[in-house]
Amino acid sequence: MAARDPLRVDQRGSSLWRWVAVVVAVLTAAVTVMCVALFIGMRANDAAIDRNPGTATATVLYVSPLRTGIEFIDASGATIRPANGVLYPGLLTPGERFQVDYSTADPQTVRVAGRTASLGTLGIVFVLLGTYLVTVPAIWWCRRRAGRPLFVGGRSPADVGLPRSPTRP
């Protein structure tokens, strides 16, 4: 029976931790991209409503985890039920009547009157903050377990611009 090579086991473990760090970094990047896209989409919807503003009284039809269905009558007298629900619906209940702002150019774009993208921006900031507070230490820990520096080339930002000494790799 051949003896196990402890160096090979260490290399395998090191590789695993490196891959875990990469997966966590990719997931962090995906969350960041989704939050940026959400931020841009919220601002674009608000801009569309602000370009062609209309107001109406709406009724909440249903509330689900993903959307709040509403119904309102626009300025032309047509009954509108936005397919994607209403933007910024917090604390609405079925049967409740409330004011909405909508785009007269596209009545499917509707928000609760008085609420804007700035309301959703705070949520995005908290999601990103929570994501980074969890993933950056996790990536650091995985890279450390893998025996790899956090920064490429083994230099930290504190090392930038400093000459390398013979005792420092």
C-alpha positions as CSV (number, residue, x, y, z in Angstrom):
1,M,0.0,0.0,0.0
2,A,1.4,3.3,-1.1
3,A,1.8,6.1,1.4
4,R,-0.4,9.2,0.9
5,D,1.5,12.3,-0.3
6,P,0.4,15.0,2.2
7,L,1.5,17.7,-0.3
8,R,-1.0,16.4,-2.9
9,V,-3.9,16.5,-0.5
10,D,-2.9,20.0,0.4
11,Q,-2.9,21.0,-3.3
12,R,-6.4,19.4,-3.7
13,G,-7.7,21.3,-0.7
14,S,-6.1,24.5,-1.9
15,S,-7.7,24.1,-5.3
16,L,-11.1,23.6,-3.7
17,W,-10.9,26.7,-1.6
18,R,-9.8,28.7,-4.6
19,W,-12.9,27.5,-6.6
20,V,-15.1,28.3,-3.6
21,A,-13.7,31.9,-3.6
22,V,-14.3,32.2,-7.3
23,V,-17.9,30.9,-7.0
24,V,-18.6,33.4,-4.2
25,A,-17.1,36.2,-6.2
26,V,-19.2,35.3,-9.3
27,L,-22.4,35.3,-7.2
28,T,-21.4,38.6,-5.7
29,A,-20.9,40.1,-9.2
30,A,-24.3,38.7,-10.3
31,V,-26.1,40.3,-7.3
32,T,-24.3,43.6,-8.1
33,V,-25.3,43.5,-11.7
34,M,-28.9,42.7,-10.8
35,C,-29.0,45.6,-8.3
36,V,-27.6,48.0,-10.9
37,A,-30.1,46.8,-13.5
38,L,-32.9,47.3,-11.0
39,F,-31.7,50.8,-10.1
40,I,-31.5,51.8,-13.8
41,G,-35.0,50.3,-14.5
42,M,-36.6,52.1,-11.5
43,R,-35.1,55.4,-12.7
44,A,-36.3,54.7,-16.3
45,N,-39.8,54.0,-15.1
46,D,-39.9,57.1,-13.0
47,A,-38.6,59.2,-16.0
48,A,-41.3,57.7,-18.3
49,I,-44.0,58.7,-15.7
50,D,-42.6,62.2,-15.2
51,R,-42.4,62.8,-19.0
52,N,-46.2,62.1,-19.5
53,P,-47.8,62.3,-16.1
54,G,-51.3,61.2,-15.3
55,T,-53.1,60.6,-12.0
56,A,-56.0,58.3,-11.1
57,T,-57.6,56.5,-8.2
58,A,-56.8,52.8,-8.2
59,T,-58.1,49.8,-6.4
60,V,-55.9,47.0,-5.1
61,L,-57.1,43.7,-6.6
62,Y,-54.6,41.3,-5.0
63,V,-51.3,41.3,-3.2
64,S,-48.7,38.6,-3.9
65,P,-45.0,38.3,-2.9
66,L,-44.0,39.4,-6.4
67,R,-46.5,42.0,-7.3
68,T,-49.6,44.0,-6.3
69,G,-52.4,43.9,-8.9
70,I,-54.4,47.1,-9.3
71,E,-57.1,48.5,-11.5
72,F,-57.7,52.1,-12.4
73,I,-59.5,54.2,-15.1
74,D,-57.2,56.4,-17.1
75,A,-58.0,59.9,-18.5
76,S,-59.6,58.4,-21.7
77,G,-62.0,56.3,-19.6
78,A,-60.3,53.0,-20.3
79,T,-59.9,50.5,-17.4
80,I,-56.3,49.6,-16.9
81,R,-54.9,46.6,-15.1
82,P,-51.1,46.8,-15.4
83,A,-49.7,43.3,-16.1
84,N,-46.7,44.0,-13.8
85,G,-48.7,45.6,-11.0
86,V,-47.8,48.9,-9.4
87,L,-44.4,50.2,-8.5
88,Y,-43.5,50.8,-4.8
89,P,-46.6,49.1,-3.4
90,G,-45.6,48.8,0.2
91,L,-48.3,48.2,2.8
92,L,-51.3,48.1,0.3
93,T,-54.1,45.7,1.0
94,P,-56.8,44.1,-1.3
95,G,-59.8,46.4,-1.7
96,E,-57.8,49.6,-0.7
97,R,-58.3,52.7,-2.9
98,F,-55.3,55.0,-3.4
99,Q,-53.9,57.6,-5.8
100,V,-51.5,56.5,-8.6
101,D,-49.2,58.3,-11.0
102,Y,-49.0,56.8,-14.4
103,S,-47.5,57.5,-17.9
104,T,-50.2,58.6,-20.3
105,A,-48.0,57.3,-23.1
106,D,-47.9,53.8,-21.5
107,P,-50.6,53.4,-18.8
108,Q,-49.0,50.0,-17.9
109,T,-46.2,52.0,-16.1
110,V,-47.8,53.0,-12.8
111,R,-46.5,53.9,-9.3
112,V,-48.2,54.8,-6.0
113,A,-48.6,58.6,-6.0
114,G,-45.8,60.3,-4.0
115,R,-43.5,57.3,-4.2
116,T,-40.4,57.4,-6.4
117,A,-37.3,55.3,-7.2
118,S,-35.6,56.9,-4.3
119,L,-37.8,54.7,-2.1
120,G,-36.4,51.6,-3.7
121,T,-32.8,52.8,-3.8
122,L,-32.5,52.4,0.0
123,G,-33.4,48.7,-0.4
124,I,-30.8,48.2,-3.1
125,V,-28.2,49.9,-0.9
126,F,-29.0,47.5,2.0
127,V,-28.9,44.4,-0.3
128,L,-25.5,45.4,-1.7
129,L,-24.2,46.3,1.7
130,G,-25.3,43.0,3.2
131,T,-23.9,41.1,0.2
132,Y,-20.5,42.7,0.5
133,L,-20.4,42.3,4.3
134,V,-20.9,38.6,3.9
135,T,-19.0,37.8,0.7
136,V,-15.8,39.9,1.0
137,P,-14.8,38.2,4.3
138,A,-15.8,34.8,2.8
139,I,-13.7,35.4,-0.2
140,W,-10.8,36.5,1.9
141,W,-11.1,33.5,4.2
142,C,-11.3,31.1,1.2
143,R,-8.3,32.7,-0.4
144,R,-6.4,32.5,2.8
145,R,-7.3,28.8,3.3
146,A,-6.1,28.2,-0.3
147,G,-2.8,29.8,0.6
148,R,-3.4,32.5,-2.0
149,P,-3.3,36.3,-1.4
150,L,-6.5,38.2,-1.7
151,F,-4.9,40.5,-4.3
152,V,-3.5,39.4,-7.6
153,G,0.3,39.3,-7.6
154,G,0.4,38.9,-3.8
155,R,0.5,42.7,-3.2
156,S,-1.9,44.6,-1.1
157,P,-3.0,48.2,-1.8
158,A,-0.6,49.2,1.0
159,D,2.3,47.8,-1.0
160,V,1.6,49.8,-4.1
161,G,4.4,52.2,-4.9
162,L,6.7,50.7,-2.3
163,P,9.9,49.1,-3.4
164,R,10.2,45.4,-2.8
165,S,12.7,44.4,-0.1
166,P,14.7,41.2,-0.2
167,T,12.7,39.9,2.8
168,R,9.3,40.5,1.1
169,P,8.3,38.2,-1.8
